[in-house]
């Protein structure tokens, strides 16, 4: 059935368009959101990303990302921002149509197709940051989103991504980060890992997080003064490559108990950010 809405809710002048047909070309941006391979190809190539839920959409807008369109269910129509540019279409669809378009049940009831912005340069990051997370081949969008949230909340200035890292603006990364991917500057670092030498040229201590028993314990290392730090995080499972480990100036470990070898990379990142991030007024 077609989703109907109270016309009195449209007094703001927003361009609300009812969508009855999931194949309607106007909602092409939202098709197949669960097809990871498709979205990885389409979204960067077409300069868009998808924000899910009104809170994340608002955070993206506050960070300067411009909506291309919104797709909402009837229960979320009243939450469409009053100050949305009237030229931005708001597509309204019922739950069944939403599910067919996107490929999943849209429980949050609101999606926005947002315009990407050009990435900042590696040089700009190195000139302005003192605490950096450097991710090597983090391919899980969930882990990457959690890492960005830790970076934002625990005193890191920026994130650098190796060429094979997942897209921080993929829907799942954005959702897991609770929109904090918009708050943390990030750039790609290439060639990998040779470009790590640029960090050292800018005065950074490049610190590899590893479970190696020969590495310095995190507590011992964090007690030393460090003006500029770049913390290397390795991929899920294998961890940092040998080349990345050899490029680091120091190797640091989180001491573990009960025979546990290591933590999930997102959990390890949170602990290391807490220990090595910028000092905060309340710990």
JOBELPE-V99241 format. One line per field, one symbol per residue. phi: phi as a letter, one per 30 degrees, with the letter a starting at -180 (. if undefined). psi: psi as a letter, one per 20 degrees, with the letter a starting at -180 (. if undefined). burial: 1 if it has 16 or more other ideal C-beta (glycine too) atoms within 10 Angstrom, else 0. Layout:
# JOBELPE-V99241
phi = ???
psi = ???
burial = ???
This chain:
# JOBELPE-V99241
phi = .ddcbddddcddidddbdcccddeddceecdidddddddddddddcibbcccjdddeddddddjdcddabbbdedcddcdedcdeedcdcccbdeddeddddjaddddibbbccddcedddedddddcccbbcccchdcdddddddddddeddbicdabcbdecddddcdeddddddhidddccdbbdcadccedddddddciddcccdbdedddddedddddddbdbbbcdccddjdiddedddddddbcbbcecbhiddaceeddddddddddcdeecdbc
psi = qppqrohiijiijqmpppohohjphhkhhjpliinggghhggghhjkrrpppqhggghhgghijppqhrqoqrhijhijpphjppiioqoppqrgggghgghjromhijpqpoqprqqqrqgghghhiqhoppopokoiphgggghghggggikkqhrpqprhjqrohjqggggghikjihiipqqrqppqpjhihhhghhjjppoopoqjpiiqpqgggghiqpogppoopprrpeibqrhhgghiqhqpqqopqrkjpgrrqhgghggghhghirppqhp.
burial = 0010000000000101001001010010111010000010001000011111110110111000101111111101100110010001111111101100110001011111110000000100110011111111110111111111111111111111110011111111111111111111111010011011001001011111111000100100110000011111111000111001101100111100000001101101110111111000000
